[in-house]
């Protein structure tokens, strides 16, 4: 096999003494130089990416290696059976790029595929069946990132190699995987091929300290290493994927896989307090909704309000409410929908939205829709990477639910997504995260479901100062918003900004979801202003990097067991 030629792979030990595979025929210096940082939701994958930086790779090289490694080490959400979005800043050319590798609807999908016989949305179809599996984009997206924007020092085969070794030799079940496997056992046990990997012979799931071995996944990754994306989207792997999905009742074909293409897009851009905000465009709603909220908030003197005070939180909620309502009304796949994005991003529209906010009282969800309409001419994981040359990557990808639909395609080791639940089953219906959608986001062949993923880079004078993003379904955008406000308005250090308790409002349902940590008197004041407070908000994990004059400072989110900042 190409990757294992030349003897045993070079290795290094992480903080727990776990072997971290390196590309073949390279050796890590005894004292690797400081060279950037990777902050990810899983320790081993973060260390893999950091080793690539230490070997002279750039931020994109490290992101690609981290992305493939997480497909092995973080099956909760890391994937090659799902899709996502990547935002890149290149220092040399001062260029910002967005790569859309979101899943697409198979050719046979129809707009009413997730309706029952009674014509109403059937969540069993959209969340728990093989009909919910979108054509995966991760392999194509990561390969495109390397081809276009990698340093040129590493081949795809070399960057996939650590993932192959980890899948073949196995890793200890630990941290988030150990926590989530018991919770998702019924989902995995439903499929024989999944149970064979994630469950013991006695029918119980693997537990903390057990070894997770994924030999079929190692073989699939080897095909990618040797053939590039063709090794996944064509030939034996593609045929096995299509057969497994169809045998489970799905509609994806080998032709769907062969026809998949990632897309290079122009990021959405905005400004806030003298900084440039660079984020993901449609079919992710994340960047558009984030910048709309920041534009609304920019007209308020947040720095004069205490962080976490009722007055500041009220304004955050009111901005969220308005932007999420516009998300539901207007946004969808840009290949199918002409959304008024330019108007949503305008400062004039933000002023109109701001004027509708009563600083003493909550606006009801129904009244938000009365604001003049626009006209214009789960489970997810996020990692952030910076290198010493000023390049930065913000990447969010997903299987949707933890472990996706739970199905491992027989003979491939690939856990498959249930991402098509992000389509709107019927106008006005909501998805698993309660997000309401309309005509713009109905299912369609080749169509990409609207997403909330919000990989974001904040620049000052053309240089990255903050790289952030989060998992969490509909809560992703509000989480990224609060990290940015905490850093730019309240001058919090990055760890404080990430650790601070969060809240969330998504227009419908008309309620504020909160994390624990807010003072009782603060919540009482919010209720007095007319807000309905509900717990819990649900977990997010804003793995972020703040670039300071002294170097990058990583903030792995403590909400995720095993989240790690790898670098120095």
MOLIN-V119857 format. One record per backbone hydrogen bond with DSSP energy under -0.5 kcal/mol. CO is the residue of the C=O (numbers start at 1). NH is the residue of the N-H. Records with the same first field share a line. If there is no record, write none. Layout:
BEGIN
CO=NH ; NH
END
This chain:
BEGIN
1=4 ; 5
2=5
4=7
10=22
12=20
14=17
18=14
19=21
20=12
23=26
29=32
36=35 ; 568
37=386
38=40 ; 566
39=384
40=564
42=46
43=47
44=48
45=49
46=50
47=51
48=52
49=53
50=54
51=55
52=57
53=56
58=62
59=63
60=64
61=65
62=66
63=67
64=68
65=69
66=70
67=71
68=72
69=72 ; 73
70=74
74=77 ; 78
76=403
81=417
82=137 ; 138
83=398
84=101
85=396
86=99
87=394
88=97
89=91 ; 392
90=94 ; 95
95=90
97=88
98=100 ; 265
99=86 ; 101
100=263
101=84
104=135
105=446
106=109
110=113
112=115
114=122
116=119
120=116
121=123
122=125 ; 126
123=127 ; 128
124=128
125=129
129=132
130=133
132=134 ; 420
135=104
137=141
138=142
139=143
140=144
141=145
142=146
143=147
144=148
145=149
146=150
155=159
156=160
157=161
158=162
160=163 ; 164
161=165
162=166
163=167
164=168
165=169
166=170
167=214
171=212
173=209
174=177 ; 178
175=179
176=180
177=181
178=182
179=183
180=184
182=185
184=188
185=189
186=190
188=191
190=192
191=195
192=196
194=197 ; 198
195=199
198=206
200=203
204=200
207=210
210=173 ; 212
211=213
212=171
214=218
215=219
216=220
217=221
218=222
219=223
220=224
221=225
222=226
223=227
224=228
227=230
228=231
229=232 ; 233
230=234
234=238
235=239
236=240
237=241
238=242
239=243
240=244
241=245
242=246
243=247
244=248
245=250
246=249
248=130
253=257
254=258
255=259
257=260
263=100 ; 265
265=98
268=279
270=277
272=275
275=272
276=278 ; 459
277=270 ; 279
278=457
279=268
280=287
281=284
283=285 ; 451
285=289
286=290
287=291
288=292
289=293
290=294
291=295
292=296
293=297
294=298
295=299
296=299
297=300
300=302
301=304
302=305
306=309
309=313
310=314
311=315
312=316
313=317
314=318
315=319
316=320
317=321
318=322
319=323
320=324
321=325
322=326
323=327
324=328
325=329
326=330 ; 331
327=331
333=336 ; 337
337=339
339=341
340=344
341=345
343=346
346=350
347=351
348=352
349=353
350=354
351=355
352=356
353=356
354=357
356=358
357=359
358=361
364=368
365=369
367=370
368=371
378=380
379=399 ; 400
381=397
383=395
384=39
385=393
386=37
387=390
391=387
392=89
393=385
394=87
395=383
396=85
397=381
398=83
399=401 ; 418
400=379
401=404
403=406
406=408
407=409 ; 416
409=412 ; 413
413=415
414=409
416=405 ; 406
418=421
419=422
420=423
423=425
424=443
426=429
429=437
431=434
435=431
437=428
438=441
439=442
441=424
444=447
447=105 ; 449
451=285
453=286
455=280
456=468
457=278
458=465 ; 466
459=276
460=463
463=460
465=547
466=458
467=545
468=456
471=541
472=475
473=476
474=478
475=479
476=480
477=481
478=482
479=483
480=484
481=485
482=486
483=487
484=488
485=489 ; 490
486=492
487=491
493=497
494=498
495=499
496=500
502=515
504=513
506=508
509=511
511=513
512=534
513=504
514=536 ; 537
515=518
519=523
520=524
521=525
522=526
523=527
524=528
525=529
526=531
527=530
529=362
531=533
532=512
534=514
541=543
542=544
544=555
545=467 ; 547
546=548 ; 553
548=551
551=548
552=554
553=546
555=544
557=560
559=561
560=563
561=176
564=40 ; 566
565=567
566=38
END
